[in-house]
Amino acid sequence: MTVLTDQFTEELISIDLHLRKAVYGLRNPAASIAAYHFGWEDADGELTEANSGKALRPLLTLLAAKTVAEEWRAALPAAVAVELVHNFSLVHDDVIDRDEFRRHRPTVWKVFGANDAILVGDALHALAFETIAEADDAHAAAAARLLSRTVRTLIEGQFADIRFEGRTSIDLAECIAMSENKTASLMGCATALGALYGGGSQAHVDALWDFGFRLGTAFQHIDDLLGIWGDPEATGKSVYSDLRSRKKSLPVTAALRSGDPRAEELARLYHSDAPLDDAALDRAAELVEACGGRRYCRESAEALVEEAVASLRVRGLDAAAVADLGELAASTVSRVR
């Protein structure tokens, strides 16, 4: 995805500048801990040369604004708010999942403790709505309503994810719904906000929401693949990270529900109380693939991207901006991190 986002240097620089301004407006220690999470500072508060990450969601907001308006800068408050919400959820998710690494560095809770991580996540959440309110424009109220509904949906998805851990049987529909709530809802929100701030009609806002939602679901499907087969050098996570934690991700759920006789062996491995050693992890990955979980996940993602692009076939959208969104969508199924 990096090659494609290099096309949007001006937009990404603007996102980074406005995001830093918002985060450094917090008081310490929240500001410095948040800056560590974004990669701008090390654990001792010394500045680093890292950027803010992929910034995919805020970039989607700005590109969505471009589909209905030439001037995308009016959507910057919404773009920053979306990125703040995304990162508040990441900080909290790391605490919940006890994940020790993100973006090739120890997670916030691992460095500063769970209490500080929870508080910083809360600060980023509050800052998102403050960012929208301070822009003081005609779209602030509608944007806040959409973003708050999205946060509630994210939380519903997190509740489901946690409860899946205590269950041995998950339906594919449940697994996909959880992904839609945890990931797709925020991408749908990001693109809908772009259309809103660009001055688009309700039909435009609805079309861009649909695009982002389908793209977000595809994005999570690929994320689930990378959680098993991703290169740790690219993902920043350990090899077989989702298998090691026995996560009920889509490829695993699809494999367990495949009806393939080998799914029984996978179920025994996955539901055992014994820790999975390297040999067991290798075998589990082989079984997920043999039972069709990997293929199902990728094919579903590819179909969703096609549906996402098709949702933009409405009148009044800028053709060049739509093409950019289509390219960005296509890149989700080939990404390695």
C-alpha positions in Angstrom: 0.0 0.0 0.0 3.0 2.3 0.5 3.6 2.7 -3.3 0.0 3.9 -3.8 -0.1 6.3 -0.9 3.0 7.9 -2.2 0.8 9.5 -4.8 -0.9 11.5 -2.0 2.1 13.2 -0.3 0.4 16.5 0.2 -2.7 14.9 1.8 -0.6 12.7 4.1 1.6 15.6 5.2 -1.5 17.6 6.0 -2.9 14.7 8.0 0.3 14.3 9.9 0.6 18.0 10.7 -2.9 18.3 11.9 -2.8 15.1 13.9 0.4 16.1 15.7 -1.1 19.5 16.5 -4.1 17.8 18.1 -2.2 15.2 20.0 0.4 17.7 21.3 -2.4 19.9 22.5 -3.0 17.3 25.2 -1.3 17.8 28.6 1.5 15.5 29.7 1.8 12.7 30.4 -1.1 11.9 27.9 0.7 13.9 25.1 4.0 12.1 25.4 2.5 8.6 25.8 0.2 9.2 22.8 3.3 10.5 20.9 5.0 7.2 21.7 2.0 5.3 20.4 2.1 7.2 17.1 5.8 6.6 16.8 6.9 10.3 17.1 8.8 9.8 20.4 10.6 6.9 22.1 9.8 5.7 25.6 12.0 8.4 27.1 10.3 11.2 25.2 13.1 11.7 22.7 11.9 12.6 19.2 12.1 9.9 16.5 11.9 10.1 12.7 8.9 7.8 12.4 5.7 8.8 10.8 2.2 8.3 12.0 1.6 5.0 10.3 -0.3 4.2 7.1 -3.0 6.9 7.9 -5.3 4.9 5.6 -8.6 6.0 7.2 -7.9 9.7 7.2 -6.6 9.5 3.7 -9.9 7.8 2.7 -11.8 10.7 4.2 -9.8 13.2 2.1 -10.1 11.2 -1.1 -13.9 10.8 -0.4 -14.1 14.6 -0.1 -12.4 14.9 -3.5 -15.1 12.9 -5.1 -17.6 15.7 -4.5 -15.4 18.8 -4.2 -12.1 20.2 -5.5 -11.1 21.4 -2.1 -10.4 18.6 0.3 -8.8 20.6 3.2 -12.2 21.3 4.7 -12.4 17.6 5.6 -9.2 17.6 7.6 -10.9 17.9 11.0 -13.0 14.9 10.2 -10.0 13.0 8.9 -8.0 13.7 12.1 -11.0 12.7 14.2 -11.3 9.4 12.4 -7.6 8.7 13.0 -7.9 9.6 16.7 -10.8 7.2 17.1 -8.9 4.4 15.3 -5.9 4.8 17.5 -7.9 5.0 20.7 -9.3 1.6 19.8 -5.9 0.3 19.0 -4.5 1.3 22.4 -7.4 -0.2 24.2 -7.4 -3.4 22.1 -3.7 -4.0 22.9 -4.6 -3.9 26.6 -7.6 -6.2 26.2 -5.7 -8.7 24.0 -2.4 -8.3 26.0 -0.6 -7.7 22.7 3.0 -6.8 23.4 4.1 -5.3 20.0 2.6 -2.9 17.5 4.4 -1.3 14.6 7.6 -3.2 15.5 7.7 -1.6 19.0 6.4 -2.6 22.5 2.8 -1.5 22.9 1.7 1.4 25.1 0.5 -0.7 28.0 3.7 -2.8 27.9 5.9 0.3 28.3 3.7 2.6 30.5 1.3 0.1 32.1 -2.3 -0.8 31.5 -3.7 2.1 33.5 -1.9 4.8 31.6 -2.8 3.0 28.3 -6.5 3.1 29.1 -6.4 6.7 30.1 -4.5 7.7 26.9 -7.0 5.8 24.8 -9.8 7.7 26.6 -7.9 11.0 25.9 -7.7 10.2 22.2 -11.4 9.4 22.1 -12.3 12.7 23.7 -9.9 14.6 21.5 -11.6 13.2 18.3 -14.9 14.9 19.2 -13.1 18.0 20.4 -11.4 18.2 17.0 -14.7 18.2 15.2 -16.4 20.6 17.6 -13.5 23.2 17.3 -13.8 23.3 13.6 -17.1 25.0 14.2 -18.7 24.5 10.8 -22.1 23.4 9.5 -21.2 19.8 9.5 -20.0 19.4 13.1 -23.3 18.1 14.6 -23.9 15.6 11.9 -20.3 14.4 11.9 -20.3 14.0 15.7 -23.5 11.9 15.5 -22.1 9.6 12.8 -18.8 9.2 14.7 -20.4 8.5 18.0 -22.7 5.9 16.5 -19.6 4.4 14.9 -17.8 4.2 18.2 -20.7 2.4 19.8 -20.6 -0.1 16.9 -16.8 -0.6 17.4 -17.5 -1.4 21.0 -20.2 -3.9 20.1 -17.6 -5.6 17.8 -15.1 -5.7 20.6 -17.6 -7.2 23.0 -18.3 -9.9 20.4 -14.6 -10.5 19.8 -14.0 -11.0 23.6 -16.9 -13.3 23.9 -15.8 -15.5 21.0 -12.7 -16.4 23.1 -14.9 -18.4 25.5 -16.8 -20.2 22.8 -15.7 -23.3 20.8 -18.1 -22.8 17.9 -18.6 -19.6 15.9 -20.7 -19.2 12.8 -19.2 -17.5 9.7 -22.0 -14.9 9.8 -21.1 -14.0 13.4 -17.4 -13.8 12.6 -18.1 -11.5 9.6 -20.5 -9.3 11.6 -17.8 -8.9 14.3 -15.3 -7.8 11.6 -17.9 -5.4 10.1 -18.5 -3.8 13.5 -14.8 -3.6 14.6 -13.2 -2.5 11.3 -15.7 -1.8 8.5 -17.9 0.6 10.4 -15.0 3.1 11.0 -13.9 2.9 7.3 -17.5 3.5 6.3 -17.7 6.4 8.7 -14.4 7.8 7.3 -15.6 7.9 3.7 -19.1 9.1 4.6 -17.5 12.0 6.5 -15.4 12.9 3.5 -18.5 13.2 1.3 -20.3 15.2 4.0 -17.5 17.7 4.5 -17.1 17.9 0.7 -20.7 19.1 0.5 -22.0 16.0 -1.2 -25.7 15.1 -1.4 -27.2 12.4 0.8 -26.9 10.0 -2.1 -23.2 10.7 -2.3 -22.8 10.3 1.5 -24.6 7.0 1.4 -22.6 5.7 -1.6 -19.3 6.7 0.0 -20.3 5.0 3.3 -21.1 1.8 1.4 -17.8 2.0 -0.4 -15.9 2.4 2.9 -17.9 -0.3 4.7 -17.2 -2.9 2.0 -13.6 -1.9 1.7 -13.2 -2.1 5.5 -14.6 -5.7 5.6 -12.2 -6.7 2.8 -9.4 -5.0 4.7 -10.2 -7.0 7.9 -10.3 -10.2 5.8 -6.8 -9.6 4.6 -5.7 -8.6 8.1 -6.9 -12.0 9.3 -4.8 -13.7 6.6 -1.7 -11.7 7.7 -2.4 -12.7 11.3 -1.5 -16.2 10.3 0.7 -16.0 7.2 2.0 -12.4 7.3 5.8 -11.7 7.4 6.7 -10.5 10.9 9.2 -8.1 9.4 6.3 -6.4 7.5 3.4 -6.8 10.0 5.4 -6.1 13.2 3.7 -9.1 14.8 5.1 -12.5 15.7 4.6 -15.4 13.2 1.3 -17.1 13.5 0.2 -14.5 16.0 -3.5 -15.1 15.7 -3.1 -18.9 15.9 -0.9 -18.6 18.9 -3.6 -16.7 20.7 -6.3 -19.1 19.3 -8.1 -16.1 17.7 -11.4 -16.9 16.0 -10.4 -15.1 12.9 -12.2 -15.6 9.5 -9.8 -18.1 7.9 -9.9 -20.3 11.1 -13.7 -20.1 11.4 -14.1 -20.9 7.7 -11.8 -23.9 8.0 -13.6 -25.2 11.1 -16.9 -24.8 9.3 -15.7 -26.3 6.0 -17.0 -29.8 6.6 -13.5 -31.1 5.5 -12.5 -34.2 7.6 -9.3 -32.4 8.5 -11.2 -29.7 10.3 -11.6 -32.1 13.2 -7.9 -32.2 13.8 -7.8 -28.4 13.6 -10.6 -28.2 16.2 -8.6 -30.5 18.5 -5.5 -28.4 18.2 -7.4 -25.1 18.6 -9.6 -26.1 21.5 -6.8 -27.9 23.5 -5.8 -26.3 26.8 -2.1 -27.0 26.0 0.0 -24.2 24.6 0.7 -24.5 20.9 4.4 -25.1 20.3 6.1 -24.3 16.9 5.2 -27.7 15.4 1.6 -27.4 16.5 1.4 -23.9 15.0 2.8 -25.1 11.7 0.3 -27.9 11.6 -2.6 -25.6 12.5 -1.7 -23.2 9.7 -1.4 -26.2 7.2 -4.9 -27.4 8.3 -6.5 -23.9 8.0 -5.2 -23.7 4.4 -6.0 -27.4 3.6 -9.6 -26.8 4.8 -10.0 -23.8 2.5 -9.8 -21.1 5.1 -7.1 -19.1 3.3 -8.8 -19.3 -0.1 -12.2 -18.4 1.3 -10.8 -15.3 3.0 -9.0 -14.0 0.0 -11.8 -14.7 -2.5 -14.3 -12.9 -0.1 -12.0 -9.9 0.1 -11.6 -9.7 -3.7 -15.4 -9.9 -4.1 -15.9 -7.2 -1.5 -13.5 -4.8 -3.2 -15.4 -5.3 -6.5 -18.6 -4.5 -4.7 -17.0 -1.4 -3.0 -15.9 0.0 -6.3 -19.3 -0.7 -7.9 -21.0 1.3 -5.1 -19.4 4.5 -6.5 -21.3 4.4 -9.8 -23.6 7.2 -8.8 -24.0 10.6 -10.6 -22.0 13.6 -9.6 -18.8 12.0 -8.4 -15.5 13.1 -9.8 -14.1 10.4 -12.1 -10.4 10.9 -11.2 -11.1 10.8 -7.4 -13.3 7.7 -7.9 -10.4 6.1 -9.8 -8.0 6.9 -6.9 -10.4 5.3 -4.4 -10.6 2.2 -6.7 -6.9 1.9 -6.8 -6.6 2.2 -3.1 -9.3 -0.4 -2.6 -7.6 -2.8 -5.0 -4.3 -2.4 -3.0 -6.0 -3.9 0.1 -6.0 -7.4 -1.3 -2.3 -7.3 -2.2 -0.9 -5.6 0.9 1.6 -7.3 3.2 1.0 -5.3 6.4 
